[in-house]
């Protein structure tokens, strides 16, 4: 067996040959590192410095493992990517410390007036849109000229009761046990990502995987993008992060349900109008006890509870079609397209985090969570607490996503 010294020397000799001016592979390696730096917007490190760091890590590996590195070029590329990502994560972490500063600069205020359901005659439908004026803070992320900006709504820090009560109609065991979850402030897209927004970001440099410019089955700039996998959505977030120098990611399952319900038990430093009684917090929909096709896009040929039958549109609708955003200013949380979340699948909430973080330990790592229902699903699947799963590589004409901005995404 070769000694560690000879393994190290062979490793260094290979790197020297790769970096020789006449070697096209060495030029390719430097170009790769330069491109990686540009894609991750880390401009404080020179390509040769990264290659030198990767070389030192290679020597440490040989020292600790007592074996050589078979494909030195491939190892250098992979290690360089890790170094750049680590530098990028440090940069983003530093920028999140000053998030309040850019909030002050970019937040804009607007009033979100919830509509009131008007009834021509009394009936048992319990869709109650309370008239309230909530002052929702937001900022607009410009993506491209002529494209609807990505409006990011401020979701206040607070505590809510996650899951469905035992007596909720069509409840599943996976929706419990109910428990209190406390979340820090974050920002969430007012709408699912539209097709125009998707095209703008898909045109940016690739991070990990290619993105189709027009994957959707139902075309329209203001319709939600669909036919996107969990991996596609993560790639979108990574490209958007590099473009904006802010950390965009998919919501955690707890963040999604908290934002959908928009009815905290307790909040921190936010208006009392958002705080509600526990009995009001766990309604199946943020509208109230049931749902109507006048409020959301789903298969309304069937009903939920005392709700009415209505229109089945058979396709997606523009994200701004329906009035009645919830108290946090979010629209299309029920129906239209399923929305990917970060979390791995678990059969129940036993042992789940109570801080709103992504639950990626244990469970089924080959399945991801989807929330909100879609244009093709029955109304019960659109409930705030309903949990759907699929493999992360799955694409379908009923699956899209929306983004959040806060701390870096858990990997």
N, C-alpha and C positions, 0 to 999 in steps of 0.2 A: 504493500500500500504506500502511495506517495506521502511524503511528509507534508506537514502544514506549510513549511517554508516553500517547498516546490509548488504546492497548490496555489499559494499566494503569488508566486513569481509567474506561473502560467497565466493566472488571472490578469496580472498587470501587463504581461506581454501581449495578451489578446487585446486589452484596452489600447495599448500603444499602437498596435496594428490598425485597430479601428479608427484611431484618431490621426493616422498618417494622411498627409494632404492628398496623396494619390489614391487613397482608398475611398471609393464612392459610398461604401456602407457607413464610413465614419461621417461623411457629409450628411448622409441621410439621418444619422442619429442626432446630430446637432440641429438639423432642421426640425426634427420631431420635438426636441426639447424646446426650441424657440416657439413652435406652434402651440405647444402645451402651455407655455407661459402666457402667450397672447390670449388663448381661450379662457384662461383662468384669471386674467387681469392681474397677474402678480409680476410687477415690473421692477421690483427691488432686487432681484436675483439674476445674475448672468447665467447663460446656458452652461458655460464651462464650470462655474461654481457648483451647479446642480450635478453635473457629471462627476465632479470631484467628490461631492458628498455621497453620491451613489457608489463610487469606488471605495470610499472608506467603509460604507455599510457592507459592501461585498467582502472586504478583508475581515471585518468583524464576524460576518457569517461563517467564513471559512475557519476562523479561529474558534468559534463556539461549537460549530457542527462537525468540524474535522473532515469535511468533504468539499470537493470543488464545485464550481458552477458550470453546468453543462453548456448552456446557451448564454454566453456573456452578454451579447447584444440585447436579447430579449429581457434578460434580467435588468440591465441598465435602463431600458425603456420603462419597465414596470416600476422600478424603484424611483426613477426620475418623476414619474407621474405621481407617486405617493408623496414625494418631497414637495412638489408644486401644490398638490391638494392640501397638504398640511400647512404650507405657507398661506394658502388661500383661506383656510379655516381660521388661522390666527388673525388674518386681516379682517375677516367677517366678524369674529368674536370681538375684536377691538372696536369695530364700527357699531356693534350692537350696544356697547357701553354708552354710546352717545346717541342712542335712538331717540331720546327725548329732544335732543337738539334738532334733528331733522324732522321730527314731528312738528315742532314749532314752525319750521320753515315751510313744510309742505302740506300740513293739515289744512283743509278747508271745511267750513261748516255749512251744512245745509239742513233744512227742515224736512223731515220725512212725515208726511201727514197720512196716517192710515185711513183707508176708506171705510165707510160704514155700510154694512150689508142692509139694503133696503128690501123690505118684504111687502108685497102687495096685499097679502092676507096672512093671518097667523098659520104657522105650520110647525112641525116638531123638529125641523132642521135646526141644529145648534151651532151653526157657523156664526160666531160672534166676533166681529172685528171692532174692538173697542176704539172709539175715537180718542186718540191721544197724539200729542205732539212730542216726539222725542228728538232731542238735539243730537244728531249723530255726527261725530267727527270722522273725517275721511281724508284721503289724499288720492290724487289721480296719477297713475304711472303711464306716461306717454310711451307708446311702443313704435308707432310709425305714423307718418302723415296720412290723414284720412281714415285712421283706424280708431274706433271707440277706445278711449283710454281705459286702462285697467283701474277701476274705482275700488279702492281698498277701504273697507269700513272698520272703524275702531271697535273692537269687541272688549268690553270692560272686564277687568279682573273680577272674579266672583266665584260663588259656590252654587252648584245646582244638584238636583237629584237625578242621576243618570239611570236609564233603564225604564221599563214600564211597570206600573203597579199590577198586582196579581189579578185584579178584576178588569183589566183593559181588554176590550174586544179584540179577538184574534191574536192575543199575546202569545209569544213563544218562550220556551224556557231559556233560550239563549239571551233573552232581553233582561235577565235578572241574575242575581238579586240586585234590587235597587240599592244605590249607595251614594253618599255625598262625594262630589268631586270638586276640588278647588283649583281654579286655573288662573294663571297670570294673564295680563293684557296681551292681546295679539291683534292682528289685522287680517280680515278675510275679504275675498273678492265679493262684491255685491252680487255678481252674476256668475254662473259657470263660464269658463273660458269660451269665447266665441270663435267662429271659424276664421274671421279676419285677424283676431289676436293670435290665434294659432299660427297662421301663415307668416305673420311678422316675426315671431320667435323661431319658427322652423327654418327661416332663412338665415339665422345666425350660425356661427361656426359650431360644428359638432363637438360635443363633450365625450359621450360614450357610444351613442347610437344614432343612426340616421332617423330623420323624421320626414314622413310624407307631407307635402305641402297641402294637399286637399284630400284627407282620408275619409271625410264624412259622406254618409249615404244621402242625407237630406241637405241640399246645398242652400247656403244663405249666409251672408256676412254676419248677421246678428243672431243666427241660430247657434246653439251650442255645438262645439266640435264633438264628434263621436267617432266610433271606430278607433279608439286609442286605448292602448294597454296601460297597465300600471307603470311599466318601464318607460313607455312613451311620455307619460305624465311627469315622471321623475326627470327625464331628460329635458322636458320643457322647463321645469323649475330650475334645473341647473343652468341652462342657457340664460334664463331670465335673471338669475342671480349674478352671473358674470356681466351681463349687460348693465345692470342697475347698481351693482355693488351693494345690494341688500339681499338678505337671505330669504328666498322664496322656496316653498316646499308644499307638499300635500298636507292637509289637516290631519291631526290625530283623530281617532274615532270620538274621543271625549270632546275635543274642540268642536267637531262637526255637530254633535248633538246639542251641546251647550249653545252654540251659535244659532242652530235651528230653532230651538225652543225659545230663546231670547227671554227667558223668565227666571232670572236668578233668585235664589233664596236670599242671598246676601251679596252685596257688591262692595268694592273698595273705591272710595273717592268718586262716585258716579251718582247721577240723579236718582232720587227715591222712586221715580216713575217706573224704573226697571225692576224694582223689587216687588215680588208678589207673594201671596199666601201659598203655602205648600200644596193646598188642595187645587189651586189654579195652575201650579207649575207643571203638572204631569198630564195635561191634556194630550191626546194622540197627535194633534196637529197644532202648529202655532196659531192657527185660526181659532181653534176651539175643539169641540168634541167630534166633528166630522169635517168633510171636505166636499167641494163642489167643483164641477168643470168650469165654472165661471172664475174660479180662483187658481186653478192649476191644470196642467196637461197630464192626464192619465186615462186609463180605460174606464170611463164613467158609465159604461153600459151596466156595470155592477155598482152596488152601493156599499157604504160603510155606515153601520148603525142606522140612524134615522135620516141619513143624507139622501138627496134625490139622485135619480139617474140623470145622465147628461150626455154631452157630446164626447164621442171617441174620435179623435182627430187622425189617428193612425200615422203620425209623424211628429217630429220635433216642432217647436214653436220658437219665435224670437225670444231671447232671454228677457226682454223688457215688455212682453206682451201683457202681463197680468199686473193689476194694481194690488195693493195690500201687502207691501213689504213688511217684514216683522219688526219688532221694536228695536232691533239692532240695525235696521235698514237693509236687510238681505232679502233678495227675491229668488224665486224658483228653487226654494229649498225642498219643496214637495213636488215630485214628478218631473217631467221633461226628460232629464237624463240621470242615470245613476252616477254617483260621484265617488271616485276612488279615495280611500283614506290610507294612511301609512301602515296601520296595524296589521299584524298577523292574526289569523283566526283562532279564537278560543271559544269553547262551547258555552261558556257562561262568564259572568264577571267575578267569579270567585278568585280572589288573589290579584285582581286587576289594580293598576296604579290609581291612586286617588289625587294625583297632582296634574292630571290632564296630559301626561306624556304618552308617547306611543308605546303600546304593549307588544313588544317584539321578543320577549323571552317566553320560552315554552310554547304551548299551542302548536298550530300547524303552520310551519314556516313556508309551506308551498301554497298557501292561500292568503288572499288579501281581502280587506273589508270594502264593501260598497254601501252607500247610504242614499236615502231620499226617494227611491222609486223612479219610475220613468213613464214616458208617454204610452208604453205598451203594458204597464203593470196594473193590477187591481188596486183599488184605493188603500186597502189594508197594508200593502207593501210600501206605501208612501208615508207611513207613520214616522214620527220623530225617532222612535225607539227601534224601528225594524232594521235588522242586520242581514245583509246579503253577502255572499262570498263568491270568489272565483280565483282562478290561477292568475298570477300577475301578467302573464303574456297574452291573456285573452282580450280580443277586440270584438265589439258588437255595436250595432246601430242604436243601442240604447244606453251606451256607457260614455260618460265624459268626466269632467272634474272641475273643481275650482281650487284656487291657491290661497295660502296664508303667508304672512310675513311676520317673523319674530325671531326666535332662537334658531340656530342651525338644525337641519333635519337629522333625526337619529338614523344611523346607518345599520 
